[in-house]
Amino acid sequence: MARVRMIFSKRGRVCFVPHVEMPALFCRALRRAGARVQLTEGMSPRPKISLGPALPVGVPALAEPLEVWIENWEKRLGEAINGYLPGGVTVCRYGVVEGRPRLNEECAAALYGVFFRDPRAFERARAMVDDGWVPVEGILDISASEGWVDVAVASPGQVGGGTIVKSLVDEGLVRSWSELLVTRLAVGGWLEGEVTPLACEGSERG
């Protein structure tokens, strides 16, 4: 039995597949690749798969985490899975993470990129950022450049893209999601002012 962590990207039309449906999507791909996914115990056994913080429908992501418990894990399964995933979903890294904290304990921060379709709205947002504006509680860092506002947040399970967009609407910078392109660039730890990637190898716990 192996606890395997995968870091995957989610782009294009597959961004409209809801977060709650991703475990089933990965489970099908793993089975087709030859993996036997462990089932949970109880009256209604389900594949033992754990996702990172919820991602809003329609938001692309570049480094999303997932953990799955596989009974017959071999490296070749990680190499094969991309051949069975739908277009737009790509596993970028994978590895056995025995000994590491649970996934939700390691997802301490997330980085969002917010692109303004209207350059005038972006210039207003950049001026507000320069003046020290903080759109929501839990902001770790915020910066603006080249049409983008990058927002790093703590507790990504509670503070996400929807929270950020609501703040922009409340400030009158935009009227809706349609005036923005929101991307989750990373999920991981927080160290020295940056969101750090999640490890995909085991570690002894102290």
C-alpha atoms as one frame of an Amber mdcrd trajectory, in Angstrom:
protein
   0.000   0.000   0.000   1.359   3.431  -0.926   0.108   6.932  -0.215   0.861
   8.750  -3.464   0.775  12.526  -3.964   0.213  13.975  -7.408   0.544  17.595
  -8.483  -1.556  18.342 -11.558  -2.583  21.237 -13.762  -6.145  21.891 -14.883
  -6.618  24.091 -17.960  -9.043  24.749 -20.788 -12.603  23.437 -20.814 -11.876
  20.878 -18.098 -11.757  23.847 -15.689 -15.550  23.614 -15.724 -15.459  20.114
 -14.218 -16.438  20.685 -10.555 -13.834  20.077  -7.864 -15.957  17.319  -6.289
 -15.872  15.311  -9.532 -12.076  15.237  -9.822 -11.630  12.134  -7.591 -13.865
  10.079  -9.906 -11.984  11.382 -12.946  -8.614  10.393 -11.451  -9.918   7.062
 -10.199 -11.034   6.089 -13.715  -7.669   7.112 -15.167  -5.770   5.168 -12.507
  -7.824   2.025 -13.054  -7.213   2.219 -16.799  -3.488   2.621 -16.096  -3.621
  -0.596 -14.043  -3.715   0.794 -10.481  -5.808  -0.694  -7.687  -7.069   2.204
  -5.596  -7.776   1.378  -1.955 -11.385   1.734  -0.837 -12.586   3.358   2.361
 -14.240   1.254   5.041 -17.885   1.407   6.036 -21.299   0.811   4.475 -20.507
   2.706   1.249 -16.849   2.151   0.311 -15.352   4.788  -1.956 -11.926   5.237
  -3.546  -9.511   6.664  -0.980  -8.577   9.940  -2.676  -7.990  13.312  -1.011
  -7.928  16.677  -2.801  -6.435  20.015  -1.832  -8.516  23.171  -1.161 -11.660
  23.533  -3.262 -11.177  25.233  -6.618 -14.073  27.292  -8.053 -15.627  26.071
 -11.306 -14.024  27.801 -14.281 -10.744  28.676 -12.542  -7.619  27.205 -14.198
  -4.902  25.863 -11.915  -1.223  25.131 -12.479  -0.247  23.059  -9.418  -3.144
  21.321  -7.671  -2.460  18.564  -5.118  -4.130  15.190  -4.801  -3.365  12.149
  -2.675  -4.472   8.615  -3.457  -3.861   5.296  -1.705  -2.785   2.617  -4.209
  -2.448  -1.090  -3.401  -0.069  -1.989  -6.259   1.925   1.219  -6.689   4.783
   1.203  -9.171   6.513   4.187 -10.757   5.206   3.166 -14.152   1.652   3.992
 -12.991   2.648   7.611 -12.425   4.275   7.696 -15.846   1.208   6.179 -17.517
  -1.648   8.167 -15.964  -1.453  11.182 -18.294  -2.354   8.893 -21.171  -5.741
   8.222 -19.542  -6.650  11.700 -18.264  -8.840  14.059 -20.337  -7.239  16.894
 -22.270  -6.424  19.813 -20.000  -5.528  17.713 -16.947  -1.837  16.857 -16.652
   0.061  15.270 -13.767   3.292  17.275 -13.441   4.887  15.520 -10.435   4.159
  12.488  -8.282   5.683  10.393  -5.541   5.107   8.362  -2.397   4.670  10.603
   0.649   4.680   8.174   3.558   5.646   9.942   6.786   4.524  13.382   5.686
   1.692  15.337   7.356  -1.777  15.000   5.885  -2.424  16.976   2.713  -4.716
  19.545   4.346  -2.028  20.239   6.964   0.525  21.066   4.279  -1.776  23.285
   2.199  -1.059  26.415   4.234  -1.140  28.974   1.418  -2.230  29.546  -2.170
  -1.241  32.013  -4.876  -3.847  33.478  -7.226  -3.240  35.528 -10.350  -6.050
  37.961 -11.203  -5.981  39.456 -14.730  -8.144  42.488 -15.498  -9.602  42.542
 -19.000 -10.074  46.334 -18.742  -6.671  48.092 -18.402  -8.334  51.000 -16.613
  -9.650  48.703 -13.880  -6.180  47.232 -13.484  -4.605  50.689 -13.105  -7.100
  51.499 -10.362  -6.339  48.212  -8.642  -2.588  48.791  -8.895  -2.941  52.241
  -7.322  -4.951  50.742  -4.474  -2.339  47.998  -3.941   0.415  50.626  -3.903
  -1.562  52.476  -1.222  -1.658  49.361   0.970  -5.087  48.003   0.047  -5.810
  44.504   1.399  -8.859  42.987  -0.347  -9.646  40.222   2.162  -8.490  38.915
   5.523  -5.750  36.325   5.400  -3.671  38.030   2.711  -0.013  37.055   2.950
   1.200  39.173   0.044  -0.230  41.211  -2.832   1.502  42.804  -5.808   0.530
  44.247  -9.202   2.380  44.229 -12.527   1.657  43.897 -16.266  -2.118  43.673
 -15.985  -2.023  41.096 -13.180  -2.594  41.294  -9.458  -0.957  38.385  -7.624
  -2.596  37.534  -4.298  -1.117  35.051  -1.818  -3.592  33.899   0.841  -3.381
  31.853   4.019  -5.971  29.169   4.829  -6.832  28.498   1.156  -9.689  26.260
   2.235 -11.489  29.348   3.560 -10.087  32.169   1.402 -10.164  31.587  -2.349
 -10.812  33.013  -5.765 -14.462  33.723  -5.047 -13.583  35.709  -1.928 -11.081
  37.810  -3.874 -13.495  38.487  -6.735 -16.264  39.485  -4.303 -13.913  42.038
  -2.768 -13.102  43.478  -6.208 -16.836  43.772  -6.965 -17.501  45.432  -3.598
 -14.746  47.974  -4.352 -16.364  48.774  -7.708 -13.324  47.656  -9.697 -15.336
  45.095 -11.685 -18.951  44.036 -11.953 -18.516  40.270 -12.239 -16.181  37.342
 -12.916 -16.588  37.971 -16.662 -14.290  41.016 -16.412 -11.463  38.946 -14.921
  -9.329  35.900 -15.568  -8.546  34.208 -12.250  -5.924  31.445 -12.073  -4.665
  29.490  -9.066  -0.932  29.437  -9.649   0.176  27.368  -6.673  -0.915  25.619
  -3.484   1.652  24.811  -0.807   3.494  26.127   2.209   4.591  29.663   3.047
   8.276  30.434   3.466  10.268  33.669   3.191   7.467  35.555   1.471   6.616
  32.907  -1.127   4.191  30.037  -1.643   6.428  26.955  -1.672   5.632  23.826
  -3.732   4.355  20.721  -1.978   6.845  17.856  -1.726   6.194  14.560  -3.499
   8.499  12.389  -1.428   8.277  10.901   2.026   9.695  12.427   5.193  10.119
  11.215   8.728   7.903  13.083  11.152   9.611  14.584  14.182
